[in-house]
Amino acid sequence: MHNQFKAKSTILIVVILVVIIAVIGGYLWWQKHSQNAGLKTTTTTTPTITIQKPTTTTTEITTITKPKTTTTTRKTTTTTKVAH
């Protein structure tokens, strides 16, 4: 009885491996077929437009003004005493 179970488990493992290999092979074949079909179609590309904001520069203008000059005129009065 032990030998029958061993034989059935070996057959089951082989069947599972064959199914796994078939699934992987079918998937790879389908991927390759899809890529080749994709190459036959016409692809269009849309140009990309990049808009850049203009750069602004700030210039600081410093105005130097001359101070107003005031001239003061001093009048001096001299008094001389004359002896009589």
Distance bins in CASP14 RR format, pairs under 12 A and 6 or more apart:
PFRMAT RR
TARGET T0000
AUTHOR 0000-0000-0000
RMODE 2
METHOD distances of the structure
MODEL  1
1 7 0 0 0 0 0 1 0 0 0 0 0
1 8 0 0 0 0 0 1 0 0 0 0 0
2 8 0 0 0 0 0 1 0 0 0 0 0
2 9 0 0 0 0 0 1 0 0 0 0 0
3 9 0 0 0 0 0 1 0 0 0 0 0
3 10 0 0 0 0 0 1 0 0 0 0 0
4 10 0 0 0 0 0 1 0 0 0 0 0
4 11 0 0 0 0 0 1 0 0 0 0 0
5 11 0 0 0 0 0 1 0 0 0 0 0
5 12 0 0 0 0 0 1 0 0 0 0 0
6 12 0 0 0 0 0 1 0 0 0 0 0
6 13 0 0 0 0 0 1 0 0 0 0 0
7 13 0 0 0 0 0 1 0 0 0 0 0
7 14 0 0 0 0 0 1 0 0 0 0 0
8 14 0 0 0 0 0 1 0 0 0 0 0
8 15 0 0 0 0 0 1 0 0 0 0 0
9 15 0 0 0 0 0 1 0 0 0 0 0
9 16 0 0 0 0 0 1 0 0 0 0 0
10 16 0 0 0 0 0 1 0 0 0 0 0
10 17 0 0 0 0 0 1 0 0 0 0 0
11 17 0 0 0 0 0 1 0 0 0 0 0
11 18 0 0 0 0 0 1 0 0 0 0 0
12 18 0 0 0 0 0 1 0 0 0 0 0
12 19 0 0 0 0 0 1 0 0 0 0 0
13 19 0 0 0 0 0 1 0 0 0 0 0
13 20 0 0 0 0 0 1 0 0 0 0 0
14 20 0 0 0 0 0 1 0 0 0 0 0
14 21 0 0 0 0 0 1 0 0 0 0 0
15 21 0 0 0 0 0 1 0 0 0 0 0
15 22 0 0 0 0 0 1 0 0 0 0 0
16 22 0 0 0 0 0 1 0 0 0 0 0
16 23 0 0 0 0 0 1 0 0 0 0 0
17 23 0 0 0 0 0 1 0 0 0 0 0
17 24 0 0 0 0 0 1 0 0 0 0 0
18 24 0 0 0 0 0 1 0 0 0 0 0
18 25 0 0 0 0 0 1 0 0 0 0 0
19 25 0 0 0 0 0 1 0 0 0 0 0
19 26 0 0 0 0 0 1 0 0 0 0 0
20 26 0 0 0 0 0 1 0 0 0 0 0
20 27 0 0 0 0 0 1 0 0 0 0 0
21 27 0 0 0 0 0 1 0 0 0 0 0
21 28 0 0 0 0 0 1 0 0 0 0 0
22 28 0 0 0 0 0 1 0 0 0 0 0
22 29 0 0 0 0 0 1 0 0 0 0 0
23 29 0 0 0 0 0 1 0 0 0 0 0
23 30 0 0 0 0 0 1 0 0 0 0 0
24 30 0 0 0 0 0 1 0 0 0 0 0
24 31 0 0 0 0 0 1 0 0 0 0 0
25 31 0 0 0 0 1 0 0 0 0 0 0
25 32 0 0 0 0 1 0 0 0 0 0 0
25 33 0 0 0 0 0 1 0 0 0 0 0
26 32 0 0 0 0 1 0 0 0 0 0 0
26 33 0 0 0 0 1 0 0 0 0 0 0
26 34 0 0 0 0 0 1 0 0 0 0 0
27 33 0 0 0 0 0 1 0 0 0 0 0
27 34 0 0 0 0 0 1 0 0 0 0 0
28 34 0 0 0 0 0 1 0 0 0 0 0
28 35 0 0 0 0 0 1 0 0 0 0 0
29 35 0 0 0 0 0 1 0 0 0 0 0
29 36 0 0 0 0 0 1 0 0 0 0 0
30 36 0 0 0 0 0 1 0 0 0 0 0
30 37 0 0 0 0 0 1 0 0 0 0 0
31 37 0 0 0 0 0 1 0 0 0 0 0
31 38 0 0 0 0 0 1 0 0 0 0 0
32 38 0 0 0 0 0 1 0 0 0 0 0
32 39 0 0 0 0 0 1 0 0 0 0 0
33 39 0 0 0 0 0 1 0 0 0 0 0
33 40 0 0 0 0 0 1 0 0 0 0 0
34 40 0 0 0 0 0 1 0 0 0 0 0
34 41 0 0 0 0 0 1 0 0 0 0 0
35 41 0 0 0 0 0 1 0 0 0 0 0
END
